[in-house]
Amino acid sequence: MKYIAVFCRFLTDEHRRTLEAAASRWDYAVDYYTHFDQVPAEKLPLYEIIYGNLSPRRVREFPSLRWLCLDSAGADKYVDESIYPNPDVVLTNSSGAYGVTISEHVLMVMLMLLRHISPYLEAAAAHRWHPAVPIRSIYGSRITVLGTGDIGTAVAQRVKALGARQVTGVRRRQQPADPAFDRIVTYRELAEILPDTDILISAMPHTPDTAGIISRENIALLPPHALIVNVGRGTAVDQEALAEALRGGKLAGAALDVMVPEPLPVDDPLWTTPNLLLTPHISGNMSLPYTCDIDVELFCEDLARFAQGQPLRQVVNRNLGY
């Protein structure tokens, strides 16, 4: 018998039945844990597969590990080769499970900023009738999406359906992408398109190329009416420069679901920055049942490939970080 250790906290009884049916087909048994300390020491050598986001410092303690499947899309904490018991361990993620929920979050915060919802909420809390103010629309906007993977593509499809005038995708290399993008450019061309960007959305993983990409210099290139939305990684944004631009009226608004550090300290100036929506890294998460269903489905599909010696679809290149 071969064994799978599962460290996913979102699983329902139906998810467990699905996992166990898929595992038994390939002669695997499944054990469920919420944290590493629950794993009996004598069982550590038995596990060939881990499914879930086990603490990176614990991965090496599974000497027979052959495959680590993350239940998240982000994999930056797992790209260091030193955390693995051997260099042949395959790393996969759950990219493809989060496009729906995160793109809907992006639409929500974009519309809140474009339609100035925060002042109305504040007025309602104070039992005041706020006068109407001029608003803007996704319709006719020029939108730039940093990252053209599952999440970035889901965002592009939705804003295009709502009438965005031009949707530009930005990625590391020039490659074909979903037709929801009107054009694709590389990181090297970003500075050229920022002055014509109404809304800048970041949906990128953390890599050496993406860290600091929304820099002070790039923020300054955006027009004063521009919005910034970040649902990728907090390391992409110069938070100090962003706060200064918002306070100085150099940007119209921003929404951050990811920050550095997390949780954000209580005295961080971002909390009191005007026209800034902050959410505690919940745009993806496992709150939407559909996300959980797809996550389990992706693992089971790759489990069948793994058991038959076929290439896995969700492989993360540890050199690239995604």
C-alpha positions as CSV (number, residue, x, y, z in Angstrom):
1,M,0.0,0.0,0.0
2,K,1.1,3.5,-0.8
3,Y,0.1,6.6,1.2
4,I,-1.0,10.2,0.6
5,A,-0.9,12.8,3.4
6,V,-3.5,15.5,3.1
7,F,-3.2,18.8,4.9
8,C,-6.2,20.6,3.4
9,R,-8.6,22.2,5.9
10,F,-11.4,23.0,3.5
11,L,-12.5,19.5,2.7
12,T,-16.1,18.4,3.0
13,D,-17.2,14.8,3.4
14,E,-17.9,14.8,-0.3
15,H,-14.4,16.0,-1.1
16,R,-13.0,13.2,1.1
17,R,-15.1,10.6,-0.7
18,T,-13.8,11.9,-4.0
19,L,-10.2,11.8,-2.9
20,E,-10.5,8.3,-1.4
21,A,-12.2,6.9,-4.6
22,A,-9.4,8.4,-6.8
23,A,-6.7,7.2,-4.5
24,S,-8.0,3.6,-4.1
25,R,-8.1,3.3,-7.9
26,W,-4.3,3.6,-7.8
27,D,-3.7,1.6,-4.6
28,Y,-3.2,4.7,-2.4
29,A,-4.5,5.2,1.1
30,V,-5.3,8.7,2.3
31,D,-4.6,10.1,5.8
32,Y,-5.9,13.5,6.8
33,Y,-4.1,16.0,9.1
34,T,-4.6,19.6,10.0
35,H,-0.9,20.2,11.0
36,F,2.4,18.3,11.0
37,D,2.4,17.5,14.7
38,Q,-0.5,15.0,14.1
39,V,1.6,12.8,11.8
40,P,3.0,9.7,13.7
41,A,6.7,9.5,13.4
42,E,6.6,5.9,12.1
43,K,4.4,7.0,9.2
44,L,6.6,9.7,7.9
45,P,8.6,7.3,5.6
46,L,5.4,6.0,4.1
47,Y,4.1,9.1,2.3
48,E,4.9,9.5,-1.3
49,I,2.5,12.3,-1.9
50,I,1.5,15.4,0.1
51,Y,-1.6,17.4,-0.8
52,G,-2.0,20.7,0.9
53,N,0.2,23.6,2.1
54,L,2.3,21.9,4.7
55,S,4.8,24.3,6.4
56,P,7.9,24.4,4.1
57,R,10.2,23.6,7.0
58,R,8.5,20.3,7.5
59,V,8.7,19.0,3.9
60,R,12.1,17.4,4.3
61,E,10.8,15.2,7.1
62,F,9.0,13.0,4.5
63,P,12.0,11.0,3.2
64,S,10.0,9.1,0.6
65,L,8.2,12.1,-0.8
66,R,7.9,12.1,-4.6
67,W,5.2,14.8,-5.2
68,L,4.0,17.9,-3.3
69,C,0.7,19.3,-4.5
70,L,-0.2,22.7,-3.1
71,D,-3.8,23.5,-2.6
72,S,-3.0,27.2,-3.5
73,A,-2.0,28.8,-6.7
74,G,0.9,30.7,-5.1
75,A,4.1,28.6,-4.7
76,D,6.8,31.1,-3.8
77,K,7.4,29.6,-0.4
78,Y,8.1,26.2,-1.9
79,V,10.6,27.0,-4.7
80,D,13.7,26.6,-2.5
81,E,15.4,23.3,-3.4
82,S,16.7,22.9,0.2
83,I,13.3,22.2,1.7
84,Y,13.0,18.9,-0.2
85,P,14.3,15.5,0.8
86,N,15.6,15.0,-2.7
87,P,15.8,17.1,-5.9
88,D,13.4,14.8,-7.8
89,V,10.3,15.8,-5.8
90,V,7.7,17.2,-8.2
91,L,6.0,20.4,-7.1
92,T,2.5,21.3,-8.4
93,N,0.0,23.9,-7.5
94,S,-3.8,24.5,-7.9
95,S,-3.7,27.1,-10.6
96,G,-7.0,27.0,-12.3
97,A,-9.1,26.8,-9.1
98,Y,-9.0,30.5,-8.3
99,G,-9.9,32.4,-11.5
100,V,-13.6,32.7,-10.8
101,T,-13.5,33.9,-7.1
102,I,-10.5,36.3,-7.5
103,S,-11.8,37.9,-10.7
104,E,-15.1,38.5,-9.0
105,H,-13.3,40.2,-6.2
106,V,-11.4,42.4,-8.7
107,L,-14.7,43.4,-10.3
108,M,-16.2,44.2,-6.8
109,V,-13.3,46.5,-5.7
110,M,-13.0,48.1,-9.1
111,L,-16.7,49.0,-9.1
112,M,-16.5,50.2,-5.5
113,L,-13.7,52.6,-6.4
114,L,-15.2,53.7,-9.8
115,R,-18.6,54.4,-8.2
116,H,-17.2,55.9,-4.9
117,I,-19.0,53.4,-2.6
118,S,-16.9,54.1,0.5
119,P,-18.2,57.7,1.1
120,Y,-21.8,56.4,0.8
121,L,-21.1,53.6,3.3
122,E,-19.5,56.0,5.7
123,A,-22.5,58.4,5.4
124,A,-25.0,55.6,5.9
125,A,-23.1,54.5,9.1
126,A,-23.5,58.1,10.3
127,H,-27.2,58.2,9.3
128,R,-26.4,60.8,6.7
129,W,-27.8,61.2,3.1
130,H,-24.8,61.6,0.9
131,P,-25.2,63.6,-2.3
132,A,-24.5,61.9,-5.6
133,V,-21.1,62.3,-7.0
134,P,-19.8,61.7,-10.6
135,I,-18.8,58.1,-11.2
136,R,-16.8,56.2,-13.8
137,S,-17.3,52.9,-15.5
138,I,-15.4,49.8,-16.6
139,Y,-17.1,50.4,-19.9
140,G,-14.7,52.3,-22.2
141,S,-11.8,51.9,-19.8
142,R,-8.2,51.0,-20.8
143,I,-7.2,48.1,-18.5
144,T,-3.7,46.6,-18.0
145,V,-3.5,43.2,-16.4
146,L,-0.1,42.1,-15.0
147,G,-0.1,38.4,-15.4
148,T,-1.9,36.4,-18.1
149,G,-2.4,33.1,-16.2
150,D,-5.7,31.7,-14.9
151,I,-6.5,34.7,-12.7
152,G,-5.4,37.4,-15.1
153,T,-7.2,35.8,-18.0
154,A,-10.4,35.4,-15.9
155,V,-10.2,39.1,-15.1
156,A,-9.6,40.0,-18.7
157,Q,-12.6,38.0,-19.9
158,R,-14.9,39.7,-17.4
159,V,-13.9,43.3,-18.0
160,K,-14.0,42.7,-21.7
161,A,-17.6,41.5,-21.3
162,L,-18.4,44.6,-19.4
163,G,-17.2,46.8,-22.3
164,A,-13.6,47.7,-21.5
165,R,-12.2,49.5,-24.5
166,Q,-8.8,47.9,-24.4
167,V,-7.4,45.1,-22.3
168,T,-3.6,44.7,-22.3
169,G,-1.9,41.7,-20.8
170,V,1.7,41.9,-19.4
171,R,3.8,38.9,-19.0
172,R,7.4,37.8,-18.9
173,R,7.6,36.5,-22.4
174,Q,5.6,37.3,-25.6
175,Q,3.3,34.3,-26.0
176,P,-0.3,33.8,-27.3
177,A,-3.0,34.3,-24.7
178,D,-6.7,34.2,-24.3
179,P,-8.6,36.4,-27.0
180,A,-10.0,38.4,-24.1
181,F,-6.7,40.3,-24.2
182,D,-6.5,42.8,-27.1
183,R,-2.7,42.7,-26.9
184,I,0.1,41.2,-25.0
185,V,3.3,43.0,-24.0
186,T,6.3,42.0,-22.0
187,Y,7.6,43.5,-18.7
188,R,10.1,45.6,-20.7
189,E,7.3,47.4,-22.4
190,L,5.3,48.2,-19.2
191,A,6.5,51.8,-18.9
192,E,5.3,52.6,-22.4
193,I,1.7,51.6,-21.7
194,L,1.2,52.9,-18.2
195,P,0.4,56.5,-19.2
196,D,-2.5,55.2,-21.2
197,T,-3.8,52.9,-18.4
198,D,-7.0,53.7,-16.6
199,I,-6.9,50.6,-14.3
200,L,-3.8,48.6,-13.5
201,I,-4.5,45.1,-12.1
202,S,-1.7,42.9,-10.7
203,A,-2.4,39.1,-10.7
204,M,1.2,37.9,-10.7
205,P,3.1,35.4,-8.5
206,H,6.1,36.5,-6.5
207,T,9.3,36.0,-8.6
208,P,12.5,38.0,-8.9
209,D,11.0,39.6,-12.1
210,T,7.7,40.7,-10.4
211,A,9.0,41.9,-7.1
212,G,8.7,45.7,-7.0
213,I,7.2,45.9,-10.5
214,I,4.6,48.5,-9.4
215,S,7.5,50.8,-8.3
216,R,7.6,54.4,-7.4
217,E,8.7,55.2,-11.0
218,N,5.9,53.2,-12.6
219,I,3.2,54.6,-10.3
220,A,4.3,58.1,-11.4
221,L,3.7,57.1,-15.0
222,L,0.0,56.4,-14.4
223,P,-2.5,59.2,-15.1
224,P,-4.0,60.9,-11.9
225,H,-7.4,59.2,-12.6
226,A,-5.9,55.7,-12.6
227,L,-6.7,52.9,-10.2
228,I,-4.4,50.1,-9.0
229,V,-5.7,46.7,-7.8
230,N,-3.4,44.0,-6.5
231,V,-4.6,40.4,-5.9
232,G,-1.3,38.8,-6.8
233,R,1.5,39.2,-4.2
234,G,2.2,42.1,-1.9
235,T,5.8,42.3,-3.0
236,A,4.8,43.6,-6.4
237,V,3.9,47.1,-5.0
238,D,6.0,49.8,-3.4
239,Q,3.4,50.4,-0.7
240,E,5.1,53.6,0.6
241,A,5.0,55.1,-2.9
242,L,1.4,54.0,-3.4
243,A,0.3,55.7,-0.2
244,E,2.1,58.9,-1.1
245,A,0.5,59.0,-4.5
246,L,-3.0,58.5,-3.0
247,R,-2.5,61.1,-0.3
248,G,-1.1,63.6,-2.9
249,G,-3.9,63.1,-5.4
250,K,-1.6,61.5,-7.9
251,L,-3.9,58.4,-8.1
252,A,-7.6,58.2,-7.9
253,G,-7.8,55.0,-5.8
254,A,-6.4,51.5,-5.1
255,A,-7.4,48.2,-3.7
256,L,-5.0,45.8,-2.0
257,D,-5.9,42.2,-1.1
258,V,-2.2,41.4,-0.5
259,M,0.4,43.3,1.4
260,V,3.8,43.2,3.1
261,P,3.7,42.2,5.8
262,E,0.6,40.1,6.4
263,P,-1.2,40.7,8.7
264,L,-0.7,44.5,8.3
265,P,0.6,46.1,11.5
266,V,-2.1,48.2,13.4
267,D,0.0,51.3,13.0
268,D,0.8,50.9,9.3
269,P,0.0,54.1,7.3
270,L,-2.0,52.1,4.7
271,W,-4.9,51.8,7.2
272,T,-5.5,55.6,7.0
273,T,-4.6,56.2,3.4
274,P,-7.5,57.8,1.5
275,N,-9.2,56.1,-1.4
276,L,-7.6,52.8,-0.5
277,L,-9.6,49.6,0.0
278,L,-7.9,46.9,2.1
279,T,-9.0,43.3,2.4
280,P,-7.0,40.6,4.4
281,H,-5.9,38.3,1.6
282,I,-9.3,36.8,1.0
283,S,-9.9,37.3,-2.7
284,G,-9.0,33.7,-3.3
285,N,-9.0,31.7,-0.1
286,M,-11.4,28.7,0.2
287,S,-14.6,30.6,0.9
288,L,-16.2,29.8,-2.4
289,P,-17.4,26.1,-2.6
290,Y,-16.7,26.1,-6.4
291,T,-13.0,26.8,-5.7
292,C,-12.7,23.9,-3.3
293,D,-14.4,21.5,-5.8
294,I,-12.0,22.5,-8.6
295,D,-9.0,22.3,-6.3
296,V,-9.8,18.6,-5.4
297,E,-10.6,17.9,-9.1
298,L,-7.3,19.2,-10.2
299,F,-5.5,17.0,-7.7
300,C,-7.4,13.9,-8.6
301,E,-6.7,14.5,-12.3
302,D,-2.9,14.8,-11.7
303,L,-3.0,11.8,-9.3
304,A,-4.1,9.6,-12.2
305,R,-1.2,10.9,-14.3
306,F,1.2,10.5,-11.5
307,A,0.2,6.9,-10.9
308,Q,0.6,6.1,-14.6
309,G,4.0,7.8,-14.9
310,Q,2.6,10.6,-17.1
311,P,3.7,14.3,-16.9
312,L,1.6,16.3,-14.4
313,R,-0.4,19.3,-15.7
314,Q,0.0,21.6,-12.7
315,V,3.8,21.5,-12.4
316,V,5.6,24.5,-10.9
317,N,9.0,25.4,-12.3
318,R,11.0,26.0,-9.2
319,N,13.4,28.1,-11.1
320,L,10.7,30.5,-12.4
321,G,8.5,30.4,-9.3
322,Y,5.3,29.5,-11.1
